[in-house]
Amino acid sequence: GLFPCSPVHPALAVSLEMLEFMSKLFVHLAPNEAAWADMLVKFLARWGHVFKAQDLLHQQFGSALAQYQVLVCVVDAEINKQISVAHHEVLS
């Protein structure tokens, strides 16, 4: 699936797999979306894919990554809450 860089009229959608990979990567490395996005822009330019604004990918990817990480935290918290409620009901 894809995850948008903004909730309304997104200009970029990033694969969920890439967002998960980058989230895990930044646990082990200094988080630096700017360097990663700059490298990706240069890599894609060699294949003829040019971005109109150099910093656009960094901003959009950073936004998508931040929103994705918040969503993951909210989902994890809800799952843990439901497990806790179910565990409490079983023990009652």
Biopython code that builds the backbone (N, CA, C, O; Angstrom):
import numpy as np
from Bio.PDB.StructureBuilder import StructureBuilder

atoms = [
    (1, "GLY", "N", (0.799, -1.177, 0.000)),
    (1, "GLY", "CA", (0.000, 0.000, 0.000)),
    (1, "GLY", "C", (0.850, 1.252, 0.000)),
    (1, "GLY", "O", (2.070, 1.196, 0.156)),
    (2, "LEU", "N", (0.204, 2.354, -0.173)),
    (2, "LEU", "CA", (0.879, 3.648, -0.208)),
    (2, "LEU", "C", (0.356, 4.551, 0.900)),
    (2, "LEU", "O", (-0.805, 4.452, 1.298)),
    (3, "PHE", "N", (1.217, 5.430, 1.393)),
    (3, "PHE", "CA", (0.873, 6.369, 2.457)),
    (3, "PHE", "C", (1.128, 7.778, 1.934)),
    (3, "PHE", "O", (2.216, 8.052, 1.428)),
    (4, "PRO", "N", (0.137, 8.690, 2.044)),
    (4, "PRO", "CA", (0.284, 10.031, 1.466)),
    (4, "PRO", "C", (1.169, 10.936, 2.322)),
    (4, "PRO", "O", (1.342, 10.712, 3.520)),
    (5, "CYS", "N", (1.723, 11.958, 1.682)),
    (5, "CYS", "CA", (2.536, 12.934, 2.413)),
    (5, "CYS", "C", (1.666, 13.977, 3.114)),
    (5, "CYS", "O", (2.151, 14.700, 3.984)),
    (6, "SER", "N", (0.396, 14.062, 2.746)),
    (6, "SER", "CA", (-0.534, 14.964, 3.426)),
    (6, "SER", "C", (-1.934, 14.373, 3.311)),
    (6, "SER", "O", (-2.223, 13.635, 2.369)),
    (7, "PRO", "N", (-2.805, 14.696, 4.270)),
    (7, "PRO", "CA", (-4.145, 14.106, 4.242)),
    (7, "PRO", "C", (-5.031, 14.635, 3.118)),
    (7, "PRO", "O", (-5.980, 13.964, 2.711)),
    (8, "VAL", "N", (-4.732, 15.831, 2.613)),
    (8, "VAL", "CA", (-5.543, 16.428, 1.551)),
    (8, "VAL", "C", (-4.635, 16.780, 0.374)),
    (8, "VAL", "O", (-3.617, 17.447, 0.553)),
    (9, "HIS", "N", (-4.996, 16.339, -0.813)),
    (9, "HIS", "CA", (-4.252, 16.617, -2.048)),
    (9, "HIS", "C", (-2.763, 16.290, -1.929)),
    (9, "HIS", "O", (-1.931, 17.168, -2.156)),
    (10, "PRO", "N", (-2.407, 15.062, -1.582)),
    (10, "PRO", "CA", (-0.983, 14.728, -1.456)),
    (10, "PRO", "C", (-0.277, 14.770, -2.810)),
    (10, "PRO", "O", (-0.826, 14.350, -3.829)),
    (11, "ALA", "N", (0.936, 15.278, -2.797)),
    (11, "ALA", "CA", (1.748, 15.329, -4.014)),
    (11, "ALA", "C", (2.652, 14.107, -4.119)),
    (11, "ALA", "O", (3.262, 13.865, -5.161)),
    (12, "LEU", "N", (2.734, 13.339, -3.039)),
    (12, "LEU", "CA", (3.604, 12.172, -3.003)),
    (12, "LEU", "C", (2.951, 11.105, -2.140)),
    (12, "LEU", "O", (2.361, 11.408, -1.103)),
    (13, "ALA", "N", (3.059, 9.866, -2.569)),
    (13, "ALA", "CA", (2.638, 8.723, -1.756)),
    (13, "ALA", "C", (3.826, 7.776, -1.684)),
    (13, "ALA", "O", (4.453, 7.473, -2.700)),
    (14, "VAL", "N", (4.129, 7.313, -0.482)),
    (14, "VAL", "CA", (5.297, 6.469, -0.241)),
    (14, "VAL", "C", (4.809, 5.082, 0.147)),
    (14, "VAL", "O", (3.821, 4.942, 0.867)),
    (15, "SER", "N", (5.502, 4.067, -0.330)),
    (15, "SER", "CA", (5.092, 2.699, 0.004)),
    (15, "SER", "C", (5.232, 2.472, 1.509)),
    (15, "SER", "O", (6.162, 2.971, 2.143)),
    (16, "LEU", "N", (4.299, 1.717, 2.060)),
    (16, "LEU", "CA", (4.344, 1.401, 3.486)),
    (16, "LEU", "C", (5.610, 0.624, 3.827)),
    (16, "LEU", "O", (6.173, 0.791, 4.909)),
    (17, "GLU", "N", (6.054, -0.220, 2.908)),
    (17, "GLU", "CA", (7.276, -0.984, 3.134)),
    (17, "GLU", "C", (8.480, -0.056, 3.263)),
    (17, "GLU", "O", (9.335, -0.267, 4.123)),
    (18, "MET", "N", (8.554, 0.968, 2.415)),
    (18, "MET", "CA", (9.666, 1.921, 2.487)),
    (18, "MET", "C", (9.618, 2.706, 3.788)),
    (18, "MET", "O", (10.657, 2.936, 4.407)),
    (19, "LEU", "N", (8.429, 3.120, 4.212)),
    (19, "LEU", "CA", (8.303, 3.855, 5.467)),
    (19, "LEU", "C", (8.711, 2.989, 6.650)),
    (19, "LEU", "O", (9.369, 3.468, 7.573)),
    (20, "GLU", "N", (8.327, 1.731, 6.629)),
    (20, "GLU", "CA", (8.723, 0.820, 7.708)),
    (20, "GLU", "C", (10.236, 0.617, 7.701)),
    (20, "GLU", "O", (10.873, 0.621, 8.755)),
    (21, "PHE", "N", (10.811, 0.439, 6.507)),
    (21, "PHE", "CA", (12.261, 0.276, 6.381)),
    (21, "PHE", "C", (12.991, 1.501, 6.930)),
    (21, "PHE", "O", (13.936, 1.368, 7.708)),
    (22, "MET", "N", (12.553, 2.693, 6.524)),
    (22, "MET", "CA", (13.224, 3.909, 6.977)),
    (22, "MET", "C", (13.046, 4.112, 8.483)),
    (22, "MET", "O", (13.967, 4.581, 9.153)),
    (23, "SER", "N", (11.891, 3.771, 9.017)),
    (23, "SER", "CA", (11.680, 3.886, 10.461)),
    (23, "SER", "C", (12.655, 2.999, 11.211)),
    (23, "SER", "O", (13.254, 3.422, 12.200)),
    (24, "LYS", "N", (12.815, 1.770, 10.743)),
    (24, "LYS", "CA", (13.744, 0.839, 11.393)),
    (24, "LYS", "C", (15.193, 1.276, 11.177)),
    (24, "LYS", "O", (16.016, 1.168, 12.086)),
    (25, "LEU", "N", (15.505, 1.768, 9.979)),
    (25, "LEU", "CA", (16.859, 2.235, 9.688)),
    (25, "LEU", "C", (17.249, 3.370, 10.623)),
    (25, "LEU", "O", (18.367, 3.397, 11.137)),
    (26, "PHE", "N", (16.328, 4.313, 10.848)),
    (26, "PHE", "CA", (16.648, 5.464, 11.677)),
    (26, "PHE", "C", (16.736, 5.114, 13.156)),
    (26, "PHE", "O", (17.173, 5.945, 13.951)),
    (27, "VAL", "N", (16.335, 3.914, 13.547)),
    (27, "VAL", "CA", (16.567, 3.454, 14.916)),
    (27, "VAL", "C", (18.056, 3.159, 15.091)),
    (27, "VAL", "O", (18.606, 3.330, 16.180)),
    (28, "HIS", "N", (18.705, 2.713, 14.009)),
    (28, "HIS", "CA", (20.108, 2.301, 14.074)),
    (28, "HIS", "C", (21.075, 3.355, 13.534)),
    (28, "HIS", "O", (22.281, 3.254, 13.756)),
    (29, "LEU", "N", (20.569, 4.346, 12.843)),
    (29, "LEU", "CA", (21.385, 5.436, 12.301)),
    (29, "LEU", "C", (20.797, 6.765, 12.749)),
    (29, "LEU", "O", (19.650, 6.838, 13.191)),
    (30, "ALA", "N", (21.599, 7.806, 12.628)),
    (30, "ALA", "CA", (21.058, 9.136, 12.910)),
    (30, "ALA", "C", (19.967, 9.443, 11.889)),
    (30, "ALA", "O", (20.210, 9.338, 10.687)),
    (31, "PRO", "N", (18.767, 9.820, 12.343)),
    (31, "PRO", "CA", (17.698, 10.113, 11.385)),
    (31, "PRO", "C", (18.074, 11.312, 10.515)),
    (31, "PRO", "O", (18.318, 12.406, 11.024)),
    (32, "ASN", "N", (18.117, 11.103, 9.239)),
    (32, "ASN", "CA", (18.496, 12.178, 8.337)),
    (32, "ASN", "C", (17.741, 12.021, 7.028)),
    (32, "ASN", "O", (18.289, 11.557, 6.029)),
    (33, "GLU", "N", (16.467, 12.418, 7.052)),
    (33, "GLU", "CA", (15.666, 12.316, 5.831)),
    (33, "GLU", "C", (16.231, 13.201, 4.730)),
    (33, "GLU", "O", (16.117, 12.872, 3.549)),
    (34, "ALA", "N", (16.843, 14.328, 5.107)),
    (34, "ALA", "CA", (17.373, 15.259, 4.100)),
    (34, "ALA", "C", (18.472, 14.598, 3.278)),
    (34, "ALA", "O", (18.459, 14.687, 2.050)),
    (35, "ALA", "N", (19.420, 13.940, 3.933)),
    (35, "ALA", "CA", (20.513, 13.280, 3.210)),
    (35, "ALA", "C", (19.975, 12.142, 2.356)),
    (35, "ALA", "O", (20.400, 11.964, 1.215)),
    (36, "TRP", "N", (19.037, 11.369, 2.906)),
    (36, "TRP", "CA", (18.470, 10.249, 2.153)),
    (36, "TRP", "C", (17.717, 10.758, 0.928)),
    (36, "TRP", "O", (17.868, 10.217, -0.168)),
    (37, "ALA", "N", (16.912, 11.795, 1.112)),
    (37, "ALA", "CA", (16.134, 12.343, -0.003)),
    (37, "ALA", "C", (17.055, 12.953, -1.060)),
    (37, "ALA", "O", (16.803, 12.808, -2.256)),
    (38, "ASP", "N", (18.115, 13.633, -0.630)),
    (38, "ASP", "CA", (19.069, 14.217, -1.580)),
    (38, "ASP", "C", (19.727, 13.124, -2.414)),
    (38, "ASP", "O", (19.880, 13.267, -3.628)),
    (39, "MET", "N", (20.115, 12.034, -1.758)),
    (39, "MET", "CA", (20.715, 10.910, -2.471)),
    (39, "MET", "C", (19.722, 10.311, -3.464)),
    (39, "MET", "O", (20.096, 9.980, -4.589)),
    (40, "LEU", "N", (18.467, 10.170, -3.060)),
    (40, "LEU", "CA", (17.452, 9.595, -3.938)),
    (40, "LEU", "C", (17.182, 10.504, -5.140)),
    (40, "LEU", "O", (17.026, 10.018, -6.260)),
    (41, "VAL", "N", (17.127, 11.814, -4.914)),
    (41, "VAL", "CA", (16.917, 12.765, -6.012)),
    (41, "VAL", "C", (18.049, 12.646, -7.027)),
    (41, "VAL", "O", (17.804, 12.616, -8.233)),
    (42, "LYS", "N", (19.283, 12.579, -6.543)),
    (42, "LYS", "CA", (20.439, 12.453, -7.444)),
    (42, "LYS", "C", (20.424, 11.117, -8.178)),
    (42, "LYS", "O", (20.734, 11.054, -9.367)),
    (43, "PHE", "N", (20.066, 10.054, -7.468)),
    (43, "PHE", "CA", (19.990, 8.731, -8.088)),
    (43, "PHE", "C", (18.931, 8.711, -9.189)),
    (43, "PHE", "O", (19.187, 8.228, -10.292)),
    (44, "LEU", "N", (17.753, 9.233, -8.889)),
    (44, "LEU", "CA", (16.671, 9.246, -9.874)),
    (44, "LEU", "C", (16.982, 10.165, -11.056)),
    (44, "LEU", "O", (16.571, 9.887, -12.183)),
    (45, "ALA", "N", (17.707, 11.256, -10.805)),
    (45, "ALA", "CA", (18.077, 12.177, -11.887)),
    (45, "ALA", "C", (18.950, 11.471, -12.923)),
    (45, "ALA", "O", (18.861, 11.768, -14.114)),
    (46, "ARG", "N", (19.784, 10.546, -12.481)),
    (46, "ARG", "CA", (20.631, 9.792, -13.414)),
    (46, "ARG", "C", (19.792, 8.927, -14.343)),
    (46, "ARG", "O", (20.249, 8.546, -15.420)),
    (47, "TRP", "N", (18.568, 8.616, -13.932)),
    (47, "TRP", "CA", (17.659, 7.803, -14.744)),
    (47, "TRP", "C", (16.633, 8.663, -15.468)),
    (47, "TRP", "O", (15.694, 8.148, -16.075)),
    (48, "GLY", "N", (16.820, 9.990, -15.400)),
    (48, "GLY", "CA", (15.943, 10.893, -16.137)),
    (48, "GLY", "C", (14.724, 11.381, -15.384)),
    (48, "GLY", "O", (13.878, 12.062, -15.963)),
    (49, "HIS", "N", (14.613, 11.051, -14.109)),
    (49, "HIS", "CA", (13.481, 11.502, -13.289)),
    (49, "HIS", "C", (13.933, 12.723, -12.490)),
    (49, "HIS", "O", (14.676, 12.595, -11.516)),
    (50, "VAL", "N", (13.487, 13.895, -12.902)),
    (50, "VAL", "CA", (13.946, 15.133, -12.281)),
    (50, "VAL", "C", (12.806, 15.767, -11.488)),
    (50, "VAL", "O", (11.681, 15.872, -11.978)),
    (51, "PHE", "N", (13.106, 16.184, -10.267)),
    (51, "PHE", "CA", (12.134, 16.882, -9.425)),
    (51, "PHE", "C", (12.221, 18.374, -9.707)),
    (51, "PHE", "O", (13.311, 18.913, -9.897)),
    (52, "LYS", "N", (11.075, 19.039, -9.733)),
    (52, "LYS", "CA", (11.045, 20.479, -10.013)),
    (52, "LYS", "C", (11.751, 21.264, -8.916)),
    (52, "LYS", "O", (12.551, 22.154, -9.202)),
    (53, "ALA", "N", (11.464, 20.943, -7.688)),
    (53, "ALA", "CA", (12.099, 21.620, -6.554)),
    (53, "ALA", "C", (13.006, 20.619, -5.850)),
    (53, "ALA", "O", (12.564, 19.527, -5.492)),
    (54, "GLN", "N", (14.248, 20.976, -5.652)),
    (54, "GLN", "CA", (15.243, 20.058, -5.094)),
    (54, "GLN", "C", (14.842, 19.558, -3.708)),
    (54, "GLN", "O", (15.036, 18.384, -3.393)),
    (55, "ASP", "N", (14.287, 20.438, -2.883)),
    (55, "ASP", "CA", (13.971, 20.066, -1.504)),
    (55, "ASP", "C", (12.572, 19.477, -1.360)),
    (55, "ASP", "O", (12.174, 19.092, -0.261)),
    (56, "LEU", "N", (11.828, 19.403, -2.447)),
    (56, "LEU", "CA", (10.440, 18.953, -2.390)),
    (56, "LEU", "C", (10.322, 17.513, -1.882)),
    (56, "LEU", "O", (9.483, 17.231, -1.026)),
    (57, "LEU", "N", (11.141, 16.612, -2.392)),
    (57, "LEU", "CA", (11.073, 15.214, -1.958)),
    (57, "LEU", "C", (11.377, 15.107, -0.472)),
    (57, "LEU", "O", (10.707, 14.365, 0.247)),
    (58, "HIS", "N", (12.376, 15.836, -0.007)),
    (58, "HIS", "CA", (12.720, 15.797, 1.418)),
    (58, "HIS", "C", (11.539, 16.219, 2.276)),
    (58, "HIS", "O", (11.220, 15.555, 3.263)),
    (59, "GLN", "N", (10.889, 17.313, 1.910)),
    (59, "GLN", "CA", (9.755, 17.807, 2.692)),
    (59, "GLN", "C", (8.589, 16.826, 2.662)),
    (59, "GLN", "O", (7.993, 16.532, 3.699)),
    (60, "GLN", "N", (8.266, 16.324, 1.484)),
    (60, "GLN", "CA", (7.120, 15.426, 1.358)),
    (60, "GLN", "C", (7.395, 14.076, 2.011)),
    (60, "GLN", "O", (6.528, 13.528, 2.693)),
    (61, "PHE", "N", (8.590, 13.539, 1.806)),
    (61, "PHE", "CA", (8.921, 12.260, 2.431)),
    (61, "PHE", "C", (8.979, 12.405, 3.945)),
    (61, "PHE", "O", (8.483, 11.544, 4.671)),
    (62, "GLY", "N", (9.585, 13.494, 4.428)),
    (62, "GLY", "CA", (9.650, 13.729, 5.871)),
    (62, "GLY", "C", (8.265, 13.813, 6.490)),
    (62, "GLY", "O", (8.034, 13.295, 7.583)),
    (63, "SER", "N", (7.353, 14.460, 5.797)),
    (63, "SER", "CA", (5.974, 14.561, 6.277)),
    (63, "SER", "C", (5.304, 13.191, 6.317)),
    (63, "SER", "O", (4.666, 12.837, 7.309)),
    (64, "ALA", "N", (5.450, 12.424, 5.245)),
    (64, "ALA", "CA", (4.847, 11.083, 5.198)),
    (64, "ALA", "C", (5.432, 10.196, 6.289)),
    (64, "ALA", "O", (4.696, 9.469, 6.955)),
    (65, "LEU", "N", (6.753, 10.250, 6.478)),
    (65, "LEU", "CA", (7.403, 9.424, 7.497)),
    (65, "LEU", "C", (6.919, 9.800, 8.894)),
    (65, "LEU", "O", (6.620, 8.921, 9.703)),
    (66, "ALA", "N", (6.841, 11.092, 9.183)),
    (66, "ALA", "CA", (6.386, 11.540, 10.504)),
    (66, "ALA", "C", (4.945, 11.113, 10.765)),
    (66, "ALA", "O", (4.632, 10.621, 11.849)),
    (67, "GLN", "N", (4.065, 11.297, 9.780)),
    (67, "GLN", "CA", (2.661, 10.904, 9.949)),
    (67, "GLN", "C", (2.532, 9.390, 10.096)),
    (67, "GLN", "O", (1.721, 8.907, 10.887)),
    (68, "TYR", "N", (3.329, 8.643, 9.336)),
    (68, "TYR", "CA", (3.306, 7.184, 9.427)),
    (68, "TYR", "C", (3.741, 6.732, 10.820)),
    (68, "TYR", "O", (3.116, 5.851, 11.411)),
    (69, "GLN", "N", (4.807, 7.331, 11.345)),
    (69, "GLN", "CA", (5.298, 6.936, 12.664)),
    (69, "GLN", "C", (4.282, 7.257, 13.755)),
    (69, "GLN", "O", (4.142, 6.490, 14.708)),
    (70, "VAL", "N", (3.576, 8.370, 13.634)),
    (70, "VAL", "CA", (2.510, 8.698, 14.592)),
    (70, "VAL", "C", (1.394, 7.663, 14.495)),
    (70, "VAL", "O", (0.897, 7.186, 15.515)),
    (71, "LEU", "N", (1.002, 7.317, 13.274)),
    (71, "LEU", "CA", (-0.054, 6.322, 13.079)),
    (71, "LEU", "C", (0.339, 4.978, 13.688)),
    (71, "LEU", "O", (-0.484, 4.328, 14.333)),
    (72, "VAL", "N", (1.580, 4.558, 13.492)),
    (72, "VAL", "CA", (2.058, 3.295, 14.063)),
    (72, "VAL", "C", (1.976, 3.342, 15.588)),
    (72, "VAL", "O", (1.551, 2.370, 16.213)),
    (73, "CYS", "N", (2.375, 4.458, 16.191)),
    (73, "CYS", "CA", (2.308, 4.594, 17.651)),
    (73, "CYS", "C", (0.867, 4.535, 18.153)),
    (73, "CYS", "O", (0.588, 3.883, 19.159)),
    (74, "VAL", "N", (-0.038, 5.206, 17.466)),
    (74, "VAL", "CA", (-1.454, 5.207, 17.860)),
    (74, "VAL", "C", (-2.034, 3.799, 17.750)),
    (74, "VAL", "O", (-2.746, 3.349, 18.648)),
    (75, "VAL", "N", (-1.736, 3.108, 16.662)),
    (75, "VAL", "CA", (-2.242, 1.743, 16.465)),
    (75, "VAL", "C", (-1.664, 0.812, 17.525)),
    (75, "VAL", "O", (-2.395, 0.007, 18.102)),
    (76, "ASP", "N", (-0.357, 0.913, 17.789)),
    (76, "ASP", "CA", (0.262, 0.072, 18.821)),
    (76, "ASP", "C", (-0.367, 0.323, 20.188)),
    (76, "ASP", "O", (-0.627, -0.620, 20.936)),
    (77, "ALA", "N", (-0.611, 1.590, 20.515)),
    (77, "ALA", "CA", (-1.228, 1.923, 21.803)),
    (77, "ALA", "C", (-2.635, 1.345, 21.901)),
    (77, "ALA", "O", (-3.017, 0.825, 22.950)),
    (78, "GLU", "N", (-3.403, 1.429, 20.828)),
    (78, "GLU", "CA", (-4.767, 0.885, 20.833)),
    (78, "GLU", "C", (-4.749, -0.635, 20.960)),
    (78, "GLU", "O", (-5.559, -1.207, 21.690)),
    (79, "ILE", "N", (-3.841, -1.283, 20.264)),
    (79, "ILE", "CA", (-3.731, -2.746, 20.363)),
    (79, "ILE", "C", (-3.362, -3.142, 21.783)),
    (79, "ILE", "O", (-3.955, -4.065, 22.341)),
    (80, "ASN", "N", (-2.387, -2.455, 22.379)),
    (80, "ASN", "CA", (-1.995, -2.763, 23.756)),
    (80, "ASN", "C", (-3.141, -2.517, 24.730)),
    (80, "ASN", "O", (-3.315, -3.273, 25.686)),
    (81, "LYS", "N", (-3.922, -1.468, 24.495)),
    (81, "LYS", "CA", (-5.084, -1.178, 25.342)),
    (81, "LYS", "C", (-6.102, -2.308, 25.249)),
    (81, "LYS", "O", (-6.610, -2.775, 26.269)),
    (82, "GLN", "N", (-6.404, -2.749, 24.023)),
    (82, "GLN", "CA", (-7.379, -3.823, 23.832)),
    (82, "GLN", "C", (-6.891, -5.134, 24.451)),
    (82, "GLN", "O", (-7.685, -5.884, 25.018)),
    (83, "ILE", "N", (-5.606, -5.411, 24.347)),
    (83, "ILE", "CA", (-5.040, -6.620, 24.965)),
    (83, "ILE", "C", (-5.161, -6.531, 26.475)),
    (83, "ILE", "O", (-5.511, -7.510, 27.133)),
    (84, "SER", "N", (-4.871, -5.356, 27.027)),
    (84, "SER", "CA", (-4.971, -5.160, 28.471)),
    (84, "SER", "C", (-6.407, -5.338, 28.957)),
    (84, "SER", "O", (-6.640, -5.974, 29.985)),
    (85, "VAL", "N", (-7.364, -4.782, 28.227)),
    (85, "VAL", "CA", (-8.780, -4.925, 28.585)),
    (85, "VAL", "C", (-9.184, -6.393, 28.531)),
    (85, "VAL", "O", (-9.835, -6.892, 29.449)),
    (86, "ALA", "N", (-8.806, -7.082, 27.470)),
    (86, "ALA", "CA", (-9.154, -8.503, 27.330)),
    (86, "ALA", "C", (-8.503, -9.326, 28.434)),
    (86, "ALA", "O", (-9.127, -10.232, 28.987)),
    (87, "HIS", "N", (-7.255, -9.012, 28.756)),
    (87, "HIS", "CA", (-6.544, -9.734, 29.813)),
    (87, "HIS", "C", (-7.233, -9.511, 31.158)),
    (87, "HIS", "O", (-7.385, -10.444, 31.946)),
    (88, "HIS", "N", (-7.648, -8.275, 31.413)),
    (88, "HIS", "CA", (-8.338, -7.947, 32.661)),
    (88, "HIS", "C", (-9.679, -8.685, 32.748)),
    (88, "HIS", "O", (-10.051, -9.177, 33.813)),
    (89, "GLU", "N", (-10.399, -8.759, 31.629)),
    (89, "GLU", "CA", (-11.690, -9.451, 31.612)),
    (89, "GLU", "C", (-11.516, -10.949, 31.847)),
    (89, "GLU", "O", (-12.345, -11.572, 32.512)),
    (90, "VAL", "N", (-10.460, -11.523, 31.315)),
    (90, "VAL", "CA", (-10.212, -12.960, 31.501)),
    (90, "VAL", "C", (-9.886, -13.251, 32.959)),
    (90, "VAL", "O", (-10.313, -14.272, 33.498)),
    (91, "LEU", "N", (-9.136, -12.367, 33.598)),
    (91, "LEU", "CA", (-8.737, -12.582, 34.989)),
    (91, "LEU", "C", (-9.841, -12.241, 35.978)),
    (91, "LEU", "O", (-9.756, -12.616, 37.147)),
    (92, "SER", "N", (-10.876, -11.537, 35.531)),
    (92, "SER", "CA", (-11.957, -11.131, 36.445)),
    (92, "SER", "C", (-12.952, -12.231, 36.660)),
    (92, "SER", "O", (-13.920, -12.052, 37.400)),
]
sb = StructureBuilder()
sb.init_structure("model")
sb.init_model(0)
sb.init_chain("A")
sb.init_seg("    ")
for serial, (resi, resn, name, xyz) in enumerate(atoms, 1):
    if name == "N":
        sb.init_residue(resn, " ", resi, " ")
    sb.init_atom(name, np.array(xyz, "f"), 0.0, 1.0, " ", f" {name:<3s}", serial, name[0])
structure = sb.get_structure()
